[in-house]
C-alpha cells in the first residue's frame, strides 16, 4: 500500500544553507532547487528562505517584511511605524501567482531608519528599538505580523512546499552572499504563514529540524527579558535565545552554542583545559534555563555568516560540504550535491559541535 505522505514523520523537516566566504552573490534559485530532493521531508504546511546581502541599495535601513490580514491593518501599522521611524521606502513584496500557493495575506516591506529623537528620548540603541517594535506589533496589533527585521537581509516564507515558495517569491531575482532554507513538517503546532521558518529578529534567522521539549522552560525564561513568543511554534524561542545571548549578553557564537547545546556535566569534568572547564561550568550554571533539549539541527543566519548546530546527542541529521569559497549545509547530502555536484569534504558534525562560517571582512 502507498502510504508516503499519510503518516507522521517525527524526523521530518528539511534545512539547507549556503554561504560564499568571498561575499559573492548567489541567485536565490540555487537554494530553491536545493530543497527539491528533500521534498518528502515536508508536507506542504510551511516553507521559507532567508537571504543576506539582497538589498544593497537599502543596506543602511532595516527591512521590515510583514504580513497583513487587510488594508486597514497595513494602514494602522504604517501610522504606528511613523511614530518611531522614517520610512524611506515601502511596497508590496513581489510575488507570482502559482496554483501551489493560496490564501496569501498582504505581503509588504518597509525600509526604515529609527528616528534620532526617539532613540534619545527612550534612551535605546537602534537595535533594541527595532526589537521592541517587532514584539509590540506581533503582540498588540491585530492582523499584523513582522516576520523579518534585519538590515540588508530578508525572509520569505509561506504555507507550501519550499520549492514552490521560492518560485512564489521570485527568488531567482535576488542575489545574496548567504541563503538559508526550510521545508516544514509540523508535528505539534499549526501550519500557517507566520509559523513557517525561518524565524527572525533583527539580522538573526533560524531554521530548525526537530522538536524542542524544553520549550516551556525556555519561553518562560526569555519572556522575562521582553521577548514574546506569539507565532505558535517552538522554533521561535531559539531565535530569541540567540539574540539574548549574543546581542544582549555579548557572548560569542561558540559560547552561545555551549549554552543551548551544553555539554553534559560528565564531559565538562573530563575537560583537560582548566580555563575551558571553568567557562563551560560557568555557562551551564548561569544560563540553565536556556539549555535547549530535544532533537534538533539548526542553522543560524546572521550578517556576515552562518552557524550550524546539532543537539548534543545528534538526534537529527545534518551534513556540511565545501567547494572553493562556498560552504554548504543541509539535512541530506543530496541537497548539497544539487547546489554543487563536486562538493568536497562532506562530513557530519558531532552533536553539540558548532560549525561557524564567516564572510571575509569587507567582502560584501
N, C-alpha and C positions, 0 to 999 in steps of 0.2 A: 504494500500500500504506500502511496506517495504521501508522506507526512511533513515534508520540509515546509517551513513557514507556518505550521499549525501547532507547534509545540513551543513551550517556554525554553529559551536558551540562556541559562544563567551567565554563561561566559560571553554572551553577545556584546555588541557594540564594537565599532572599529575606529581606530585612531591612526592618523598619519601626519607627517610633518616633513618639511624640507627647509634648509637654510643655506644660503651662499655666504661663506666666510668672507668673500671679497665684496659683499654687498651688491652683487649683480642682480638685476631684476629678472624675475621669472614669471611667466604668464600663469594666471590662475587656472588655466586649462590643464596644466600639469598635475596639480593637486586634485582637481576634479576627476581626472582619469585614473588617478591612483586609488580611488575608492571603489572602482568598478569590480576588481577581483575580490573584494571583501563584501560584496552585495548581501550575501546571506547572513552576515553578522548584524544587519539592520532589519527593521520590519516596516519601514516607511513612516514611522512616527516621529522622526527628527533627523535632520542633517544640517551641518553647518561648517563654516570656514572662518579663519581669521587671517588677514594679510597685513604684513608690515612693510612700510615704505610705499604704500599705494597712493598717498596723497601728497606728492612733493610740492604741488602748488599751494597747499594749505598746511605745510609741515609745522608751522608755529601755532596752529589752532587746534583745540580739542574737537574731534569729530564725534558728535553725538548721533548714533544710529538709534532710531526709535520706531516702535510700533504704536499705532493709534487705532482705537476702535472706530472713531468717526472724526469728522472735520471739527466738531466742537471741542473734542479733546485736544486736537492739534492746536487750535487757536488758544485755548486756555493755557496749554503748556508753553507755547511761544511767548505769551504775555508774562508768564512766570519767569522764563529764562531771561527776558529783557531786564528784569529787576537786578540780576546778578552778573549778566554777561553782555558783551557786544556780540551780536550775531552778524558775522561778516558774510555769510552765505548760507542759504537753505534751499532744499529741493527734495523732490521725491527721489528715492534711490532707484536707478534704472533697473527694470526687470523685463522679462519677456514672457508672454502668455504661453504656457505649455499645459497639456492636459493633466500631467502628474502633480502639479501644484495648484491647490484650490483653496478657497476661503481665506485668501490673504488679507491681512489688515492694511491700513495705510502705512507704508514703509517710507520713512523720512530721514533726512540727515541735516543736522545743523553744524556749521563750523563756527566755534565761539571762542572768545577771549574773555577771561574774568575781568570785571571792572575793577580798576585800581582802588576806587573809592570803597568798594565792598570789601576788598581784601584788608584795607586799612581799618575800616570800622569794625569788621568781625575779627580782626587780628588772626587771620588764617593765611597759610600759603595757598597757592592756586590749586595744587593737587587736592588738598583737604577740602577746599570749597567745591571742587568738581565731585569728589567722592560723596560729600554730604548732599549735594544736589541730586545725584543719582539715587541715593537712598530715599530722599524725600519724595521725588517723583514716583518711584516704584512702590512706595508705601501709602502715599496720600492722594495721588492724582488718579482718579478713576479713568480707565480706558487709555492710560499712557504708560509705556514701558521703555526705559533706556536699556538697550542691550549691547551698547558699545560706547566707550567714552575716552579713548586714548588719542594721543597725537600721532599723526601720520600712520594710522592703522585703522582697521575696521573689521567688524564681524558681520557675517552674512549667514542667516540661519532661517529655517522654516520647518514645517511639518512635511516630510517627504524623504525619499532616499537621497543621500548626499550627492550622487552623480546628477540627479535631477535638480537639486538645489543649486548646484554650481551653474547649470545651464540657465535656470530661472534668473539668477542674479547676474548673468552675463560676465562671469569671472574671467573669461578669456580677454576681456577688455582692460583688465587691471594687471599691473606688474608690481611684484613685491620681492624683496630680498629674502623673505621668510613667509612660509604658509603653514597653517595647521588645519586639520580637517577631522570631522567626526561623523560617524553613522550611528544612530541611536537605536537601541533595543530596550525601551523602558520596561522595567520589571515591577517596580513598586509605586511609580508616580505617573501622572498623566502625560500623554504626548500632546503638546501644544506648542505654539510658535515660540513663546518665551522660555519654554522648558528645553528647547533644543540646545545643544552645545555648539560653539564654545560659550562659556560663561566668562564675563569680563568685568573688570573695574580698572579705570584708567588704562594704562597700556598692558596690563596683565590679562592674559586669556588662558583658560584651562579647558582641555578636552580630556575625557575620562572614560575608561572602560572598567566597570566593576560596580561595587556596591559598598557604601560607607556604613558599617554597623555602628560606628561611634558618632553618627550624625547628631543625635540629640545633645550629647555632651559637648561636641564641637560647637554646635549652634548656640547653646546657652552661654558658653564662654565668650564667643566672638561678639555676640549681641550686646554684651556689657560695654563694648567699646564703640557703639554707634552703628554697627553693621546690622542690616535687616535681611533675613532670608525670606524672600517673597515669591520665588519663581518655581516652587513646588518640585524641587529635585535636590538630591543630596549633594550633587557636584558643586552647586553654587557656593557652599560653605568653604570648599577648598580654595577657591579664588580669594575669598575674604581673609582666610587664614594666611595665605602667602602675602597678600597686601599688608596685613598687620605685621607679620614677622619681618618682611624686607623693608617696606617703606616706612612704617611707623616705628618699629623696634630697631631697625638698622642692621639686622642680621645679614650675613652673606647668603647666597643661594644654597651653598653647601650646608651651612648651619640650619637654614630653614628646612632642608631635606632631612637633616638629623633630628628635627622636631617632629615632622609629620610622619616620617618612616623611621622612627627612633630605633637604634639597635637594642636588642634585649639586654637586660642588666648583666646577664652572664657574659655577653660579648663585650660589654664595657669593662667588666672586671678583668677580662682576658687581654685587654688592650695594653700593649707594651710601652707605648709612648705616654708618659705620665701627663704631659700637657694635654694631649688629645683625650686621655681618660677623664681628666678634670672637666674639660669642655663638654664632653658628651654627658657626663653625670649632671653638670650644671643645667644643660638644656632640658634634660628629662625631668629635672626637679622643678625648674621654673615654669615650664610650659606643659605640664602633664595632660591638661585638657585639650591640647592641640595635637596629640598623637592621633593619627587617623588609622583606624583599624578596619579590617575587612579587605577583600581582594580589590586591588586597583592597579592600573597602569595609567599614568597621566603624562601629558605634555603641557608644560607651561610656556607660553609665548610671552615675550617682553621686548621692549625696544632694544634692538641690537643682539638678540639671542633667543635660545631655546633651552629648556631643561626637561629631560625625560626622567621619569622615576617610577619604579615598581614598588608595591608594598614589600615589606621586609621578608615575607615568605614567598614572594614571586608567584602569586596565585593567578596572575593574568599575563598573557603573552605580550612581548614587546621585543622587537629587533631593531638594530641600528646598522647602517651601512654608510660607505663613503665613496666618493668619486671626485677627483680633483679638488675644487674648493667647496664642494657641496657635501652636506651630511643629511642622511635620510633616516627617518624614524617611522615605524609602522607596527601594527599588530601582527602583520604577516609579511614574510619576505616577498611574496608575490606583488604586494603594493609597491615595495621599493623597486623591484625589477621593472614595474610599469613605468616608473619615473626615470630609472636609469638601468637599462639591461645589463650594463657592465659594472654595476656597483661592486665595490671591494670591501674587504674587512667586515663582512657580515657577522654580527655577534649578538648575543642576548645578554644584556646587562644583568648583574646579580640583583637579588632582592635588596631594596634599600640603597642601591648604588646610583647616585645621580649622574646623568650624562649631561654636561653643561657645554654648550657650544655658543661662542660669541663671534660676532662680525668684527673684523679688524677695525681698530679705531680709525675713525674718519672715512670709512669706506662707503657710507651711504649718506 
